[in-house]
Amino acid sequence: MKLLRTLLMIALALCLTGCAVVTVVDAAVTVAATGVKVAAKTVGAVADAVIPDDEDEE
């Protein structure tokens, strides 16, 4: 009975560790995606400021 209880405790601990790893990876991906989004918006704004429009001004 103790062996079964020990195996169950180990299995539960491994499941919780897996959840923690998924949470950390999810947070890292969110931070990276936010950084890419901000960088893309910044590059787009700079490109809009530097490259003139083709519209004729009257």
Backbone as CSV, one residue per row, in Angstrom:
resi,resn,N_x,N_y,N_z,CA_x,CA_y,CA_z,C_x,C_y,C_z
1,MET,0.829,-1.189,0.000,0.000,0.000,0.000,0.873,1.252,0.000
2,LYS,1.998,1.212,0.715,2.881,2.372,0.735,3.507,2.605,-0.629
3,LEU,3.812,1.526,-1.335,4.396,1.656,-2.656,3.408,2.334,-3.612
4,LEU,2.145,1.931,-3.550,1.124,2.534,-4.394,0.959,4.017,-4.072
5,ARG,0.955,4.358,-2.801,0.828,5.750,-2.369,2.036,6.565,-2.831
6,THR,3.221,5.985,-2.741,4.434,6.679,-3.178,4.412,6.911,-4.685
7,LEU,4.007,5.894,-5.435,3.920,6.049,-6.886,2.880,7.099,-7.276
8,LEU,1.776,7.126,-6.561,0.744,8.126,-6.820,1.257,9.532,-6.529
9,MET,1.988,9.711,-5.452,2.557,11.013,-5.101,3.565,11.462,-6.162
10,ILE,4.382,10.535,-6.633,5.367,10.873,-7.671,4.649,11.264,-8.959
11,ALA,3.607,10.529,-9.326,2.857,10.834,-10.539,2.204,12.215,-10.440
12,LEU,1.636,12.535,-9.307,1.024,13.851,-9.122,2.067,14.957,-9.165
13,ALA,3.212,14.723,-8.574,4.277,15.725,-8.590,4.752,15.978,-10.017
14,LEU,4.870,14.922,-10.816,5.278,15.095,-12.211,4.233,15.862,-13.011
15,CYS,2.965,15.623,-12.744,1.908,16.362,-13.437,1.964,17.841,-13.100
16,LEU,2.178,18.161,-11.847,2.258,19.563,-11.434,3.489,20.227,-12.026
17,THR,4.577,19.502,-12.125,5.783,20.057,-12.729,5.536,20.366,-14.194
18,GLY,4.826,19.499,-14.882,4.488,19.737,-16.277,3.644,20.990,-16.445
19,CYS,2.698,21.204,-15.546,1.869,22.411,-15.606,2.717,23.653,-15.389
20,ALA,3.658,23.587,-14.474,4.525,24.731,-14.209,5.381,25.044,-15.419
21,VAL,5.886,24.029,-16.085,6.713,24.242,-17.272,5.877,24.875,-18.386
22,VAL,4.668,24.412,-18.578,3.792,24.975,-19.599,3.496,26.440,-19.294
23,THR,3.281,26.764,-18.037,3.006,28.148,-17.651,4.194,29.044,-17.932
24,VAL,5.396,28.589,-17.614,6.594,29.385,-17.853,6.818,29.575,-19.348
25,VAL,6.647,28.527,-20.129,6.827,28.630,-21.574,5.773,29.553,-22.174
26,ASP,4.542,29.454,-21.709,3.482,30.325,-22.199,3.801,31.790,-21.906
27,ALA,4.311,32.075,-20.723,4.681,33.446,-20.375,5.817,33.941,-21.262
28,ALA,6.790,33.105,-21.525,7.913,33.499,-22.373,7.452,33.777,-23.803
29,VAL,6.563,32.955,-24.325,6.052,33.161,-25.683,5.233,34.446,-25.755
30,THR,4.454,34.730,-24.723,3.665,35.957,-24.693,4.570,37.184,-24.696
31,VAL,5.628,37.154,-23.906,6.567,38.276,-23.864,7.244,38.454,-25.222
32,ALA,7.659,37.373,-25.831,8.323,37.454,-27.138,7.356,37.978,-28.202
33,ALA,6.131,37.519,-28.199,5.149,37.971,-29.186,4.843,39.452,-29.011
34,THR,4.760,39.903,-27.783,4.520,41.318,-27.526,5.693,42.152,-28.008
35,GLY,6.888,41.679,-27.796,8.077,42.391,-28.280,8.102,42.496,-29.789
36,VAL,7.738,41.425,-30.479,7.703,41.443,-31.938,6.625,42.400,-32.434
37,LYS,5.481,42.400,-31.771,4.395,43.286,-32.174,4.800,44.751,-32.020
38,VAL,5.435,45.102,-30.915,5.879,46.480,-30.686,6.946,46.868,-31.702
39,ALA,7.874,45.973,-31.968,8.922,46.261,-32.949,8.329,46.464,-34.340
40,ALA,7.361,45.667,-34.715,6.738,45.800,-36.033,5.995,47.126,-36.154
41,LYS,5.300,47.520,-35.108,4.598,48.802,-35.142,5.585,49.958,-35.227
42,THR,6.703,49.853,-34.519,7.713,50.907,-34.553,8.331,51.015,-35.938
43,VAL,8.674,49.896,-36.535,9.253,49.913,-37.884,8.245,50.466,-38.876
44,GLY,6.997,50.105,-38.740,5.960,50.623,-39.627,5.796,52.128,-39.495
45,ALA,5.834,52.634,-38.265,5.706,54.073,-38.044,6.899,54.820,-38.624
46,VAL,8.095,54.274,-38.459,9.289,54.913,-39.012,9.231,54.901,-40.535
47,ALA,8.814,53.809,-41.116,8.706,53.720,-42.575,7.676,54.716,-43.100
48,ASP,6.553,54.868,-42.417,5.546,55.845,-42.834,6.084,57.266,-42.735
49,ALA,6.912,57.537,-41.749,7.461,58.879,-41.587,8.541,59.177,-42.622
50,VAL,9.313,58.183,-43.021,10.437,58.395,-43.930,10.009,58.359,-45.389
51,ILE,9.135,57.440,-45.756,8.737,57.260,-47.153,7.545,58.175,-47.440
52,PRO,7.700,59.086,-48.395,6.585,59.997,-48.702,5.465,59.274,-49.442
53,ASP,4.281,59.830,-49.324,3.125,59.272,-50.052,3.235,59.650,-51.523
54,ASP,2.584,58.890,-52.384,2.593,59.166,-53.819,1.470,60.112,-54.232
55,GLU,0.704,60.599,-53.291,-0.432,61.462,-53.613,0.081,62.863,-54.007
56,ASP,-0.587,63.447,-54.992,-0.241,64.817,-55.405,-0.909,65.793,-54.451
57,GLU,-0.128,66.744,-54.023,-0.680,67.777,-53.157,-1.103,68.946,-54.017
58,GLU,-2.316,69.421,-53.838,-2.811,70.547,-54.640,-3.054,71.742,-53.793
